[in-house]
């Protein structure tokens, strides 16, 4: 039956239930009326009129009440469908326990108040409502423990032979703006459906509408990347946001949604990565993937690199590999703007990636910098000897200690 038929049936049933008390209410009114003698004189036609009026009024009230009550039932049904299976099982167990306790307590209450039956029924309904509410709340709070006592559902041969359930991939704002996730998805390294929560899309739109030019460019880049992925891949947007209702921060709601969907979060945000892992949500970090795909460099390995800028130390130059890995070259300051061959000295792994330390092939950087400062291989420059004589110090070609001239 459709919802319309259910609503019609429920409304008619409640109208009939309210019309019957209306009939009896008319008789009670006739017997209690001050015009009792007059009414009984014309009872052949007045009594049926009053019964009809009261019955019709009861039916109208029942119809209005039925439409309102059925709407409340529909809302409760929608909320019930939104619950997870564990919540539904816990709700059913709590309801059954509450009704059993209500039945057990209602019998002595009704016996004790047998001479005041109306008061006894009212008290029983109040006790039953309170007990049922408390039992349902207790059962829902213990849904994880209840699941341990329930037998696992039997699986059909088709389910046994079926592949494992696909994991949802939920994208966060930063990884969408970054753009590398589109290349990773196109390369086939992201299995399963890709989900874009509605609040992530709203945040992207808010960034794209920002008055700050840089934020506006980042937001528009994220929306462009999503449009491109939508054309080439299958994206699902906003469909399951009801599993994590609320208006808290985007990252917190994303973690709750991923937990409810039993999916994984795809991100490049270090803090979101740690928070999600603490709550038991699987995370796919694009930065970790990029670091894992960088080529392995060993000390003593020779490579060709272009020096693009000065380093922090006086003799250092800095270059970059094709994947963005930074190389610090000792003695490379003189070769800024040139391509040189270097030997790897050591590799440092950081949270941001790898740093490679190297020196020029065929010599060390300190000697090259010394030559650039005007010193020859013997430790003296063009005017070094004259300066030494003026200071009373003799120059020697060897590197032995110098002594004063007597």
C-alpha positions as CSV (number, residue, x, y, z in Angstrom):
1,X,0.0,0.0,0.0
2,X,1.2,3.5,-0.8
3,X,1.4,6.3,1.7
4,X,-1.8,7.8,0.5
5,X,-3.8,4.6,1.1
6,X,-2.2,4.2,4.5
7,X,-3.1,7.8,5.4
8,X,-6.7,7.3,4.3
9,X,-7.1,4.0,6.2
10,X,-5.5,5.5,9.3
11,X,-7.7,8.7,9.1
12,X,-10.9,6.7,8.6
13,X,-10.1,4.4,11.5
14,X,-9.5,7.3,13.9
15,X,-12.6,9.1,12.7
16,X,-14.7,6.0,13.5
17,X,-13.0,5.7,16.9
18,X,-13.8,9.3,17.7
19,X,-17.4,9.1,16.3
20,X,-18.4,6.3,18.7
21,X,-17.6,8.4,21.8
22,X,-19.5,11.2,20.2
23,X,-22.6,9.0,20.1
24,X,-22.3,8.2,23.8
25,X,-21.5,11.8,24.6
26,X,-24.8,12.9,23.0
27,X,-26.8,10.5,25.3
28,X,-24.9,11.8,28.3
29,X,-25.7,15.3,27.3
30,X,-29.4,14.5,26.9
31,X,-29.6,12.8,30.3
32,X,-27.8,15.6,32.1
33,X,-29.6,18.5,30.3
34,X,-31.6,20.9,32.4
35,X,-34.4,20.8,29.8
36,X,-34.8,17.1,30.6
37,X,-38.6,17.2,30.5
38,X,-38.8,19.2,27.3
39,X,-36.2,17.0,25.6
40,X,-38.0,13.8,26.5
41,X,-41.3,15.2,25.2
42,X,-39.7,15.6,21.8
43,X,-37.3,12.7,22.1
44,X,-38.6,11.1,19.0
45,X,-36.7,13.5,16.8
46,X,-34.4,15.6,19.1
47,X,-32.4,12.7,20.5
48,X,-31.4,11.4,17.0
49,X,-30.5,14.9,15.9
50,X,-28.2,15.3,19.0
51,X,-26.6,11.9,18.4
52,X,-26.0,12.7,14.7
53,X,-24.5,16.1,15.5
54,X,-22.2,14.7,18.2
55,X,-21.2,11.8,16.0
56,X,-20.4,14.0,13.1
57,X,-18.4,16.4,15.3
58,X,-16.4,13.4,16.7
59,X,-15.8,12.1,13.2
60,X,-14.5,15.5,12.1
61,X,-12.2,15.8,15.1
62,X,-11.0,12.2,14.4
63,X,-10.2,13.0,10.8
64,X,-8.2,16.1,11.7
65,X,-6.5,14.2,14.5
66,X,-5.8,11.3,12.1
67,X,-4.1,13.4,9.5
68,X,-1.9,15.1,12.2
69,X,-1.1,11.8,13.9
70,X,-0.2,10.0,10.6
71,X,2.1,12.9,9.7
72,X,3.9,12.3,13.0
73,X,4.1,8.6,12.2
74,X,5.6,9.4,8.8
75,X,8.3,11.6,10.4
76,X,9.1,8.8,12.9
77,X,9.3,6.3,10.1
78,X,11.8,8.5,8.1
79,X,14.0,8.9,11.2
80,X,13.7,5.1,11.8
81,X,14.9,4.4,8.2
82,X,17.8,6.7,8.7
83,X,19.1,4.7,11.7
84,X,21.8,2.1,11.3
85,X,21.0,-1.6,11.6
86,X,22.6,-1.7,15.1
87,X,20.4,1.2,16.2
88,X,17.3,-0.5,15.0
89,X,18.1,-3.7,16.7
90,X,18.9,-1.9,20.0
91,X,15.6,0.1,19.6
92,X,13.6,-3.1,19.2
93,X,15.2,-4.8,22.2
94,X,14.6,-1.7,24.4
95,X,11.0,-1.5,23.2
96,X,10.3,-5.2,24.0
97,X,11.9,-4.9,27.5
98,X,10.0,-1.8,28.2
99,X,6.6,-3.3,27.3
100,X,7.3,-6.5,29.3
101,X,8.2,-4.4,32.4
102,X,5.1,-2.3,31.9
103,X,2.9,-5.4,31.7
104,X,4.5,-6.8,34.8
105,X,3.9,-3.6,36.8
106,X,0.5,-2.8,35.5
107,X,-1.2,-5.9,36.9
108,X,-0.6,-5.1,40.6
109,X,-1.3,-1.4,40.0
110,X,-4.7,-2.1,38.4
111,X,-5.6,-4.6,41.2
112,X,-4.7,-2.1,43.9
113,X,-6.8,0.6,42.2
114,X,-9.7,-1.6,41.1
115,X,-12.2,0.7,42.7
116,X,-10.7,3.7,40.8
117,X,-10.1,2.1,37.4
118,X,-9.7,5.4,35.5
119,X,-6.9,6.5,37.8
120,X,-5.3,3.1,37.6
121,X,-5.2,3.0,33.8
122,X,-3.8,6.6,33.6
123,X,-1.0,5.7,36.2
124,X,-0.2,2.5,34.2
125,X,0.1,4.4,31.0
126,X,2.5,7.0,32.6
127,X,4.6,4.2,34.2
128,X,4.7,2.3,30.9
129,X,5.7,5.4,28.9
130,X,8.6,6.2,31.3
131,X,9.8,2.6,31.5
132,X,9.7,2.1,27.7
133,X,11.6,5.4,27.1
134,X,14.3,4.5,29.7
135,X,14.7,1.0,28.3
136,X,15.1,2.2,24.7
137,X,17.7,4.8,25.8
138,X,19.6,2.2,27.7
139,X,19.5,-0.3,24.8
140,X,20.7,2.3,22.2
141,X,23.6,3.3,24.5
142,X,24.7,-0.3,24.7
143,X,24.2,-1.2,21.0
144,X,27.9,-2.2,20.6
145,X,27.7,-4.6,23.5
146,X,24.3,-6.0,22.4
147,X,25.8,-6.8,19.0
148,X,28.3,-9.2,20.7
149,X,25.4,-11.3,22.0
150,X,23.6,-11.6,18.7
151,X,24.4,-14.4,16.3
152,X,25.8,-13.3,13.0
153,X,23.2,-13.3,10.2
154,X,23.4,-16.3,7.8
155,X,25.1,-15.6,4.5
156,X,23.8,-17.0,1.2
157,X,26.1,-18.8,-1.2
158,X,25.9,-15.8,-3.5
159,X,27.1,-13.5,-0.6
160,X,30.0,-15.9,0.2
161,X,31.1,-15.8,-3.4
162,X,30.7,-12.1,-3.8
163,X,33.7,-9.7,-3.7
164,X,34.3,-7.7,-0.5
165,X,32.3,-4.6,0.1
166,X,33.6,-1.5,-1.6
167,X,34.9,1.3,0.6
168,X,33.7,4.8,0.0
169,X,36.3,7.5,-0.6
170,X,35.3,10.8,0.9
171,X,37.2,13.8,-0.4
172,X,38.0,16.8,1.9
173,X,38.3,20.4,0.7
174,X,42.1,20.7,0.8
175,X,42.7,17.6,-1.4
176,X,40.2,18.8,-4.0
177,X,41.9,22.2,-4.3
178,X,45.3,20.4,-4.4
179,X,44.2,18.6,-7.6
180,X,46.5,15.6,-7.5
181,X,43.6,13.4,-6.4
182,X,42.1,13.7,-9.9
183,X,45.3,12.2,-11.4
184,X,45.4,9.5,-8.8
185,X,41.8,8.5,-9.5
186,X,42.4,8.6,-13.3
187,X,45.4,6.3,-12.8
188,X,43.1,3.7,-11.1
189,X,44.7,3.9,-7.6
190,X,41.4,4.8,-5.9
191,X,38.9,1.9,-6.0
192,X,35.3,2.2,-5.0
193,X,32.8,5.1,-5.3
194,X,34.0,8.6,-4.7
195,X,31.7,10.7,-2.4
196,X,31.6,14.5,-2.1
197,X,29.7,15.6,1.0
198,X,27.4,18.5,0.6
199,X,29.1,20.5,3.3
200,X,32.4,20.1,1.5
201,X,30.8,21.5,-1.6
202,X,29.3,24.4,0.3
203,X,32.7,25.2,1.8
204,X,34.3,25.2,-1.6
205,X,31.6,27.6,-2.9
206,X,32.2,29.8,0.1
207,X,35.9,30.0,-0.6
208,X,35.2,30.7,-4.3
209,X,33.0,33.6,-3.2
210,X,35.6,35.1,-0.8
211,X,36.7,38.7,-1.1
212,X,40.4,37.5,-0.8
213,X,41.8,37.0,-4.3
214,X,44.0,34.0,-3.3
215,X,41.1,32.2,-1.6
216,X,38.8,32.9,-4.4
217,X,41.3,31.4,-6.9
218,X,41.7,28.3,-4.7
219,X,38.0,27.8,-4.4
220,X,37.4,28.2,-8.2
221,X,40.3,25.7,-8.8
222,X,38.6,23.2,-6.6
223,X,35.2,23.6,-8.3
224,X,36.9,23.2,-11.7
225,X,38.6,20.0,-10.6
226,X,35.3,18.6,-9.4
227,X,33.6,19.4,-12.7
228,X,36.4,17.7,-14.6
229,X,36.2,14.6,-12.4
230,X,32.4,14.5,-12.7
231,X,32.8,14.3,-16.5
232,X,35.4,11.6,-16.5
233,X,34.6,9.7,-13.3
234,X,31.5,8.7,-11.2
235,X,31.1,11.1,-8.3
236,X,28.2,10.9,-5.8
237,X,27.3,14.2,-4.1
238,X,25.1,15.0,-1.0
239,X,23.3,11.6,-1.1
240,X,24.2,10.3,2.4
241,X,24.8,13.5,4.4
242,X,21.8,12.6,6.5
243,X,24.0,9.9,8.2
244,X,26.0,12.7,9.9
245,X,23.6,15.6,10.7
246,X,24.7,18.6,12.5
247,X,26.3,22.0,12.1
248,X,29.8,21.5,13.7
249,X,33.1,22.1,12.0
250,X,33.6,20.6,8.5
251,X,36.5,18.3,9.6
252,X,34.5,16.9,12.6
253,X,31.4,16.2,10.5
254,X,33.5,14.6,7.7
255,X,35.0,12.2,10.2
256,X,31.6,11.3,11.6
257,X,30.2,10.8,8.1
258,X,33.2,8.5,7.1
259,X,32.7,6.5,10.2
260,X,28.9,6.1,9.5
261,X,29.6,5.1,5.9
262,X,32.5,2.9,6.9
263,X,34.6,4.7,4.3
264,X,38.0,6.3,3.9
265,X,38.9,10.0,4.0
266,X,41.2,11.2,1.1
267,X,43.1,14.2,2.3
268,X,46.5,15.9,2.4
269,X,45.8,17.7,5.8
270,X,48.2,16.4,8.5
271,X,45.9,17.4,11.4
272,X,42.8,15.8,9.8
273,X,44.8,12.7,9.2
274,X,45.7,12.3,12.9
275,X,42.2,13.2,14.2
276,X,40.6,10.7,11.9
277,X,43.1,7.9,12.8
278,X,42.4,8.5,16.5
279,X,38.7,7.9,15.9
280,X,39.3,4.7,13.9
281,X,38.7,6.1,10.4
282,X,40.9,5.0,7.6
283,X,42.8,7.8,5.8
284,X,44.4,7.9,2.4
285,X,47.0,10.8,2.5
286,X,48.0,12.1,-0.9
287,X,51.3,13.5,0.5
288,X,52.3,10.1,1.9
289,X,51.5,8.5,-1.5
290,X,53.7,11.2,-3.2
291,X,56.6,10.5,-0.8
292,X,56.3,6.8,-1.3
293,X,56.5,7.2,-5.1
294,X,59.7,9.3,-5.0
295,X,62.8,7.5,-6.2
296,X,65.1,6.0,-3.6
297,X,68.4,7.9,-3.4
298,X,71.5,6.3,-1.7
299,X,74.6,8.0,-0.3
300,X,77.4,8.0,-2.9
301,X,74.9,8.0,-5.8
302,X,75.8,10.4,-8.7
303,X,73.1,12.7,-10.2
304,X,72.8,15.8,-12.4
305,X,71.0,18.8,-10.9
306,X,70.5,22.5,-11.7
307,X,71.5,24.9,-8.9
308,X,68.7,27.5,-8.7
309,X,69.4,29.6,-5.6
310,X,71.7,30.1,-2.6
311,X,71.5,27.9,0.5
312,X,71.4,29.0,4.1
313,X,75.1,28.3,4.7
314,X,77.7,30.5,2.9
315,X,78.9,27.8,0.6
316,X,75.6,26.0,-0.2
317,X,73.5,26.0,-3.3
318,X,70.0,24.6,-3.6
319,X,68.5,22.6,-6.5
320,X,65.4,20.5,-7.0
321,X,64.6,17.1,-8.7
322,X,61.7,16.7,-11.1
323,X,59.5,15.5,-8.3
324,X,60.2,18.6,-6.2
325,X,62.7,17.0,-3.8
326,X,65.2,19.6,-2.5
327,X,68.9,19.0,-2.9
328,X,71.4,21.0,-0.8
329,X,74.8,21.1,-2.5
330,X,77.9,22.0,-0.6
331,X,80.0,24.4,-2.6
332,X,77.2,25.0,-5.0
333,X,76.9,28.7,-4.4
334,X,79.3,29.5,-7.2
335,X,77.2,27.5,-9.7
336,X,73.9,29.1,-9.2
337,X,72.1,29.0,-12.6
338,X,74.2,26.1,-13.8
339,X,73.7,22.4,-14.1
340,X,76.3,20.3,-12.2
341,X,77.0,16.7,-11.3
342,X,76.9,16.0,-7.6
343,X,77.5,13.0,-5.3
344,X,74.9,12.3,-2.6
345,X,76.2,12.6,0.9
346,X,73.1,11.8,3.0
347,X,69.3,11.8,2.9
348,X,67.1,13.3,5.5
349,X,63.4,12.2,5.8
350,X,61.1,14.9,7.2
351,X,57.3,15.2,7.5
352,X,57.3,17.4,4.4
353,X,59.3,14.9,2.4
354,X,62.9,14.1,1.7
355,X,65.9,16.4,1.7
356,X,69.1,15.3,-0.1
357,X,72.5,16.6,0.9
358,X,75.3,16.4,-1.7
359,X,78.6,17.9,-2.8
360,X,80.2,18.6,-6.1
361,X,81.8,15.7,-7.9
362,X,85.7,15.9,-7.9
363,X,86.2,18.1,-4.8
364,X,84.5,19.4,-1.7
365,X,82.6,22.6,-1.5
366,X,84.8,24.2,1.1
367,X,87.9,24.2,-1.1
368,X,85.8,25.6,-4.0
369,X,84.6,28.4,-1.8
370,X,88.1,29.1,-0.5
371,X,89.3,29.4,-4.1
372,X,86.5,31.8,-4.8
373,X,87.6,33.9,-1.9
374,X,91.1,34.3,-3.5
375,X,93.2,31.6,-1.9
376,X,95.4,29.2,-3.8
377,X,96.1,25.6,-2.9
378,X,99.0,26.6,-0.7
379,X,96.9,28.7,1.5
380,X,98.1,32.1,0.2
381,X,96.6,34.5,-2.3
382,X,98.0,37.1,-4.6
383,X,99.0,39.5,-1.9
384,X,99.2,37.1,1.0
385,X,103.0,37.0,1.2
386,X,103.4,40.8,1.4
387,X,100.7,40.9,4.2
388,X,102.5,38.2,6.1
389,X,105.9,40.0,5.9
390,X,104.3,43.2,7.1
391,X,103.0,41.2,10.1
392,X,106.3,39.5,10.7
393,X,105.2,36.1,9.7
394,X,107.0,33.9,7.1
395,X,105.0,32.1,4.5
396,X,105.8,28.4,3.8
397,X,104.5,26.4,0.9
398,X,103.6,23.5,3.2
399,X,100.7,23.6,5.7
400,X,103.1,23.5,8.7
401,X,102.6,26.1,11.4
402,X,104.2,29.4,10.6
403,X,106.8,31.0,12.9
404,X,107.8,34.7,13.5
405,X,110.7,36.1,11.5
406,X,113.6,36.8,13.9
